[in-house]
Amino acid sequence: MERLARKSLSEVIPMIIISPYSKKLERENPKSPSASYWRELISRIDEPIIQIGIDGEEQLVSDFRKNLPILELKALLKECRTWIGCDSFFQHLAWLEGKPGIVLWSVSDPLIFGHSENINLLKNRDVLVDNQFLWWCFVEHKDERFVTPDVVLENIK
Amino acid sequence: MAKILCSVATRGRYFTTLPLVLNAIINQTRLPDKLIIFDDNDAPFDMRKEMIYQYFFQMLDIKGVKWEWLFAEKKGQNYIHQSANTMGYDFVWRVDDDAIPEPNVLETLFSHINKFVGAVGGAILTPPLKFEQFAPTGKIENIDTEPNIQWSPITFVKEVEHLHCSFLYRAGVHDYNLGLSRVAHREETLFTYGLFLKGYKLLAVPNAAIWHLRNFEGGIRSENKEEMYHHDEQIFRNMVNFKDKTVVVLNSGLGDHLVFSKILPEIKNPAIFTCYPEVVPGKSIAEAESLFGNLDQWNIYKKMDEWKWKDSLEKAYRKLYL
């Protein structure tokens, strides 16, 4: 683990971390609450990108680091220029590490589950579900609840 | 003006002490804003068809007291009290179905309420009186060696650490333990001691007597299974054993653990039960369930839902633990 951390620290090329998926939902809804336009978004970013995630998630870039322990994720956060994610554990980890990034929100409320240090991209408050504290697997996934890739790209600059 | 709910949990006493209780509530000098009868009978009746109850309901209407007859879930009176506790009232006056309050009880109990007080109880007198020669401390450490302070006439206001049977309490600040068995042994002791541990004063006060007409037929605790009492007693002992700790139960996701970790250094003497020990070290959730029965009182999502929470998750954790 230390070896890996040293290796990545020696790579001083700033990059962007993406954390496109939250934990796979249980019960009947197979889709993670994340936008489906990640591939388009990535194709329009002209910077090195590292994807983080876990087994079973779709690989979107060549450098996909799966199942990293928390310590290694912290080390990666130190190196990155910024990061883009959804409402998952990663935005909380980055907040604790003092590394602001971009969060793509849809049905969950960034005023409750987000951090003001980040760029919280919420289309509007009308897309939020009424009860923020129920199981997310009961919430229907809809792509139109997210801001467009253009909005995300505008905020990466 | 503070809103008071009066809750009566009943079982097997439709035609014995329950009518006396309802009549006493209707004739209080300070009326509650609402009366709810939680009917826990195995075969409940429609009491609107009973003449004496028809009169009670009409008297409540005439006096402007809202009332409701709810059929309980038959899970135990801890569930009933938790339901009353979370109905949005400022205070709940809980009255047993065999405990007849004198007319001034609610007015007297409420007169002792201020922002520091979590619950107020008067004497609960069971004829013939037996405990007048004692001077109980009302401390939890003496619960095995002294009678409850409410079992004999109370002559002066005394701060205690737990209350018994019937009392007026501040609603929505502490949960009843839903992990107890159907007999819900020690439920009110656990509940009021929990209020005490949260920093609220508990008062035993004079001039607020309730006459307990002990009736071995019926009653919300009319189960007689030794193992249920043993189970509940063990939970009670475990809770008391942790009295000097701040029990933290993180039965939630990785992100929640990370947010919680921000406030952890501010928590005094934490005893932590966790799903992600690599993020927040602690014992397992299974151990917490074994020790405390039900973990809902530490469920941050359930709490935020109850609080109709609009602020951040970090602040919700602060409200729950600090």
Interface residues (C-beta under 8 A of the other chain):
Chain A: K23 P69 I70 S88 F89 Q91 H92 L93 W95 L96 L111 I112 F113 G114 H115 N131 Q132 F133
Chain B: G253 L254 G255 L258 V259 S261 K262 E278 V279 Y301 K302 M304 D305 W309 K310 D311 S312 L313 A316
